[in-house]
Amino acid sequence: MSYRNCALQPPQPYQYFTIGSLQPYKKTLPCKMNFLSHYYFDRTNNDANVVMGTVLPDLIKNAAKEANLYPQKNEFLFKGNPDEENLLFGWKRHLAVDLLFHSSNFFLEKTTELKQLIKPIVENTAVRPSFLAHIGLELLLDHLLVTHNLVQVNHFYDKLDAVKKESLRDFLEHCNLKNPEAFFNFLKEFISSKYLLSYQKIENISYALNRICMRLWPETLNEKQLQQLTFELGIFKTVLEKDYMGIFEEIEGKLDL
């Protein structure tokens, strides 16, 4: 579930989020934000290292846009340390989920449908509707997981916080990540911010999409366009809500890790 990489810092803690409350942090929203869909597949896993591994590729890309790590190509480096082995296990599940999701009929069909709804809104802008539909679908899936209580956001953060920093540091050292301190600073703020709680409100999805687009194109959507986007996302959500669990069940049935 990938899009343009960017190195950002997450916002400060909020218990509840609105468009207004997010405004002071508009330059600090994570650019890869569909963490909860990855977490869903290991939501009952008691091993914090596996859970961390399932979102670690995206966390790293937020903290260090230039990082390109391929621990799965050198598995021998992690043998003998259970924590590192489980981090790698989660990492490989992340890659598997991405591959299954992006190659699914569900992804193709739903992004095509959402693109048609979005197209008139961005018609006179540089924003590509296909790009917006891709990210919009992913964030709406996270939104539905939260609103239907299928993932517990606070539990997700608790799992990340429970990972031993020395084990994670060793894993990243074996991955040859440069400047790991920048990553750990990002991770600390990402966990403390609990930004993903904002996914409860669909208008925050529109805001997040707009901020991601602003990192690719100089123009942003104006207030009227944002309202239209929120309206169309709301309509699409009611359609998506009828069968969205199908893709999670499909992926879960195909995961062989």
Contacts in CASP RR format, 6 or more apart in sequence:
PFRMAT RR
TARGET T0000
AUTHOR 0000-0000-0000
METHOD contacts of the structure
MODEL  1
MSYRNCALQPPQPYQYFTIGSLQPYKKTLPCKMNFLSHYYFDRTNNDANV
VMGTVLPDLIKNAAKEANLYPQKNEFLFKGNPDEENLLFGWKRHLAVDLL
FHSSNFFLEKTTELKQLIKPIVENTAVRPSFLAHIGLELLLDHLLVTHNL
VQVNHFYDKLDAVKKESLRDFLEHCNLKNPEAFFNFLKEFISSKYLLSYQ
KIENISYALNRICMRLWPETLNEKQLQQLTFELGIFKTVLEKDYMGIFEE
IEGKLDL
1 32 0 8 1.000
1 34 0 8 1.000
1 37 0 8 1.000
1 38 0 8 1.000
1 58 0 8 1.000
1 97 0 8 1.000
1 98 0 8 1.000
1 101 0 8 1.000
1 102 0 8 1.000
1 138 0 8 1.000
2 32 0 8 1.000
2 98 0 8 1.000
3 31 0 8 1.000
3 32 0 8 1.000
3 131 0 8 1.000
3 134 0 8 1.000
3 135 0 8 1.000
3 212 0 8 1.000
4 31 0 8 1.000
4 212 0 8 1.000
4 215 0 8 1.000
4 216 0 8 1.000
5 31 0 8 1.000
5 32 0 8 1.000
5 61 0 8 1.000
5 62 0 8 1.000
5 65 0 8 1.000
6 31 0 8 1.000
6 62 0 8 1.000
6 65 0 8 1.000
6 215 0 8 1.000
7 62 0 8 1.000
7 63 0 8 1.000
7 64 0 8 1.000
7 65 0 8 1.000
7 182 0 8 1.000
8 27 0 8 1.000
8 28 0 8 1.000
8 29 0 8 1.000
8 30 0 8 1.000
8 31 0 8 1.000
8 62 0 8 1.000
8 186 0 8 1.000
9 28 0 8 1.000
9 186 0 8 1.000
9 189 0 8 1.000
10 25 0 8 1.000
10 28 0 8 1.000
10 29 0 8 1.000
10 30 0 8 1.000
10 186 0 8 1.000
10 189 0 8 1.000
10 190 0 8 1.000
10 193 0 8 1.000
10 195 0 8 1.000
11 22 0 8 1.000
11 24 0 8 1.000
11 25 0 8 1.000
11 28 0 8 1.000
11 29 0 8 1.000
11 193 0 8 1.000
11 195 0 8 1.000
12 25 0 8 1.000
12 189 0 8 1.000
12 192 0 8 1.000
12 193 0 8 1.000
13 192 0 8 1.000
13 193 0 8 1.000
13 194 0 8 1.000
14 21 0 8 1.000
14 193 0 8 1.000
14 194 0 8 1.000
14 195 0 8 1.000
14 197 0 8 1.000
14 198 0 8 1.000
15 194 0 8 1.000
15 197 0 8 1.000
16 197 0 8 1.000
16 200 0 8 1.000
17 195 0 8 1.000
17 197 0 8 1.000
17 198 0 8 1.000
17 200 0 8 1.000
17 201 0 8 1.000
17 204 0 8 1.000
18 201 0 8 1.000
18 203 0 8 1.000
18 204 0 8 1.000
19 203 0 8 1.000
19 204 0 8 1.000
19 207 0 8 1.000
22 29 0 8 1.000
22 198 0 8 1.000
22 204 0 8 1.000
22 207 0 8 1.000
26 211 0 8 1.000
29 195 0 8 1.000
29 208 0 8 1.000
29 211 0 8 1.000
29 212 0 8 1.000
30 62 0 8 1.000
30 190 0 8 1.000
30 195 0 8 1.000
31 61 0 8 1.000
31 62 0 8 1.000
31 212 0 8 1.000
31 215 0 8 1.000
32 58 0 8 1.000
32 61 0 8 1.000
32 62 0 8 1.000
33 138 0 8 1.000
33 139 0 8 1.000
33 142 0 8 1.000
33 196 0 8 1.000
33 208 0 8 1.000
33 212 0 8 1.000
34 58 0 8 1.000
34 138 0 8 1.000
34 139 0 8 1.000
34 141 0 8 1.000
34 142 0 8 1.000
35 55 0 8 1.000
35 58 0 8 1.000
35 59 0 8 1.000
35 142 0 8 1.000
35 156 0 8 1.000
35 196 0 8 1.000
36 142 0 8 1.000
36 145 0 8 1.000
36 146 0 8 1.000
36 151 0 8 1.000
36 153 0 8 1.000
36 156 0 8 1.000
36 196 0 8 1.000
36 199 0 8 1.000
37 97 0 8 1.000
37 101 0 8 1.000
37 138 0 8 1.000
37 141 0 8 1.000
37 142 0 8 1.000
37 145 0 8 1.000
37 248 0 8 1.000
38 54 0 8 1.000
38 55 0 8 1.000
38 58 0 8 1.000
38 93 0 8 1.000
38 94 0 8 1.000
38 97 0 8 1.000
39 51 0 8 1.000
39 54 0 8 1.000
39 55 0 8 1.000
39 151 0 8 1.000
39 156 0 8 1.000
40 145 0 8 1.000
40 150 0 8 1.000
40 151 0 8 1.000
40 248 0 8 1.000
41 54 0 8 1.000
41 93 0 8 1.000
41 97 0 8 1.000
41 248 0 8 1.000
41 251 0 8 1.000
41 252 0 8 1.000
41 255 0 8 1.000
42 50 0 8 1.000
42 51 0 8 1.000
42 54 0 8 1.000
42 90 0 8 1.000
42 93 0 8 1.000
43 150 0 8 1.000
43 151 0 8 1.000
43 152 0 8 1.000
43 155 0 8 1.000
43 156 0 8 1.000
45 51 0 8 1.000
47 86 0 8 1.000
48 159 0 8 1.000
48 160 0 8 1.000
48 162 0 8 1.000
48 163 0 8 1.000
49 83 0 8 1.000
49 84 0 8 1.000
49 86 0 8 1.000
49 87 0 8 1.000
49 90 0 8 1.000
49 163 0 8 1.000
49 167 0 8 1.000
50 86 0 8 1.000
50 87 0 8 1.000
50 89 0 8 1.000
50 90 0 8 1.000
50 93 0 8 1.000
51 90 0 8 1.000
51 156 0 8 1.000
51 159 0 8 1.000
51 160 0 8 1.000
52 87 0 8 1.000
52 90 0 8 1.000
52 159 0 8 1.000
52 160 0 8 1.000
52 163 0 8 1.000
52 168 0 8 1.000
53 86 0 8 1.000
53 87 0 8 1.000
53 88 0 8 1.000
53 89 0 8 1.000
53 90 0 8 1.000
53 91 0 8 1.000
53 93 0 8 1.000
53 94 0 8 1.000
54 90 0 8 1.000
54 91 0 8 1.000
54 93 0 8 1.000
54 94 0 8 1.000
54 97 0 8 1.000
55 94 0 8 1.000
55 160 0 8 1.000
56 87 0 8 1.000
56 90 0 8 1.000
56 91 0 8 1.000
56 94 0 8 1.000
57 69 0 8 1.000
57 91 0 8 1.000
57 94 0 8 1.000
57 95 0 8 1.000
58 94 0 8 1.000
59 183 0 8 1.000
59 186 0 8 1.000
59 187 0 8 1.000
59 190 0 8 1.000
60 67 0 8 1.000
60 69 0 8 1.000
60 177 0 8 1.000
60 183 0 8 1.000
61 67 0 8 1.000
62 186 0 8 1.000
62 190 0 8 1.000
63 182 0 8 1.000
63 183 0 8 1.000
63 185 0 8 1.000
63 186 0 8 1.000
63 187 0 8 1.000
64 177 0 8 1.000
64 178 0 8 1.000
64 179 0 8 1.000
64 182 0 8 1.000
64 183 0 8 1.000
67 177 0 8 1.000
67 178 0 8 1.000
69 175 0 8 1.000
69 176 0 8 1.000
69 177 0 8 1.000
70 175 0 8 1.000
71 77 0 8 1.000
71 78 0 8 1.000
71 88 0 8 1.000
71 91 0 8 1.000
71 171 0 8 1.000
71 174 0 8 1.000
71 175 0 8 1.000
72 88 0 8 1.000
72 91 0 8 1.000
72 92 0 8 1.000
72 95 0 8 1.000
74 174 0 8 1.000
75 88 0 8 1.000
77 174 0 8 1.000
78 84 0 8 1.000
78 85 0 8 1.000
78 87 0 8 1.000
78 88 0 8 1.000
78 171 0 8 1.000
78 174 0 8 1.000
79 85 0 8 1.000
81 167 0 8 1.000
81 170 0 8 1.000
83 163 0 8 1.000
83 164 0 8 1.000
83 167 0 8 1.000
83 168 0 8 1.000
83 170 0 8 1.000
83 171 0 8 1.000
84 167 0 8 1.000
84 170 0 8 1.000
84 171 0 8 1.000
84 174 0 8 1.000
87 167 0 8 1.000
87 168 0 8 1.000
87 171 0 8 1.000
88 171 0 8 1.000
89 257 0 8 1.000
90 257 0 8 1.000
92 257 0 8 1.000
93 255 0 8 1.000
93 257 0 8 1.000
96 255 0 8 1.000
96 256 0 8 1.000
96 257 0 8 1.000
97 251 0 8 1.000
97 255 0 8 1.000
100 250 0 8 1.000
100 251 0 8 1.000
100 254 0 8 1.000
100 255 0 8 1.000
101 107 0 8 1.000
101 247 0 8 1.000
101 251 0 8 1.000
104 247 0 8 1.000
104 250 0 8 1.000
104 251 0 8 1.000
106 246 0 8 1.000
106 247 0 8 1.000
106 250 0 8 1.000
107 137 0 8 1.000
107 247 0 8 1.000
110 137 0 8 1.000
110 240 0 8 1.000
111 130 0 8 1.000
111 133 0 8 1.000
111 134 0 8 1.000
111 137 0 8 1.000
112 133 0 8 1.000
113 236 0 8 1.000
113 239 0 8 1.000
114 133 0 8 1.000
114 136 0 8 1.000
114 137 0 8 1.000
114 236 0 8 1.000
115 129 0 8 1.000
115 130 0 8 1.000
115 132 0 8 1.000
115 133 0 8 1.000
117 232 0 8 1.000
117 235 0 8 1.000
117 236 0 8 1.000
118 129 0 8 1.000
118 132 0 8 1.000
118 133 0 8 1.000
118 229 0 8 1.000
118 232 0 8 1.000
119 129 0 8 1.000
121 221 0 8 1.000
121 225 0 8 1.000
121 228 0 8 1.000
121 229 0 8 1.000
121 232 0 8 1.000
122 128 0 8 1.000
122 129 0 8 1.000
122 132 0 8 1.000
122 221 0 8 1.000
122 225 0 8 1.000
125 217 0 8 1.000
125 219 0 8 1.000
125 221 0 8 1.000
125 225 0 8 1.000
126 217 0 8 1.000
126 218 0 8 1.000
126 219 0 8 1.000
127 213 0 8 1.000
127 217 0 8 1.000
127 219 0 8 1.000
127 221 0 8 1.000
131 213 0 8 1.000
131 216 0 8 1.000
132 209 0 8 1.000
132 213 0 8 1.000
135 209 0 8 1.000
135 212 0 8 1.000
136 205 0 8 1.000
136 209 0 8 1.000
136 233 0 8 1.000
137 240 0 8 1.000
139 199 0 8 1.000
139 205 0 8 1.000
139 208 0 8 1.000
139 209 0 8 1.000
140 202 0 8 1.000
140 205 0 8 1.000
140 233 0 8 1.000
140 236 0 8 1.000
140 237 0 8 1.000
140 240 0 8 1.000
141 240 0 8 1.000
141 244 0 8 1.000
141 247 0 8 1.000
142 196 0 8 1.000
142 199 0 8 1.000
143 199 0 8 1.000
143 200 0 8 1.000
143 202 0 8 1.000
143 205 0 8 1.000
143 237 0 8 1.000
144 150 0 8 1.000
144 237 0 8 1.000
144 240 0 8 1.000
144 241 0 8 1.000
144 244 0 8 1.000
145 151 0 8 1.000
146 153 0 8 1.000
146 196 0 8 1.000
146 199 0 8 1.000
146 200 0 8 1.000
147 200 0 8 1.000
153 194 0 8 1.000
153 196 0 8 1.000
153 197 0 8 1.000
153 199 0 8 1.000
154 194 0 8 1.000
156 196 0 8 1.000
157 191 0 8 1.000
157 194 0 8 1.000
157 196 0 8 1.000
160 187 0 8 1.000
160 190 0 8 1.000
160 191 0 8 1.000
161 191 0 8 1.000
165 184 0 8 1.000
169 180 0 8 1.000
169 184 0 8 1.000
172 180 0 8 1.000
172 183 0 8 1.000
173 180 0 8 1.000
177 183 0 8 1.000
198 204 0 8 1.000
198 208 0 8 1.000
199 205 0 8 1.000
202 230 0 8 1.000
202 233 0 8 1.000
202 234 0 8 1.000
202 237 0 8 1.000
203 230 0 8 1.000
205 230 0 8 1.000
205 233 0 8 1.000
206 226 0 8 1.000
206 229 0 8 1.000
206 230 0 8 1.000
206 233 0 8 1.000
207 226 0 8 1.000
209 229 0 8 1.000
210 220 0 8 1.000
210 221 0 8 1.000
210 226 0 8 1.000
210 229 0 8 1.000
213 220 0 8 1.000
213 221 0 8 1.000
214 220 0 8 1.000
221 229 0 8 1.000
END
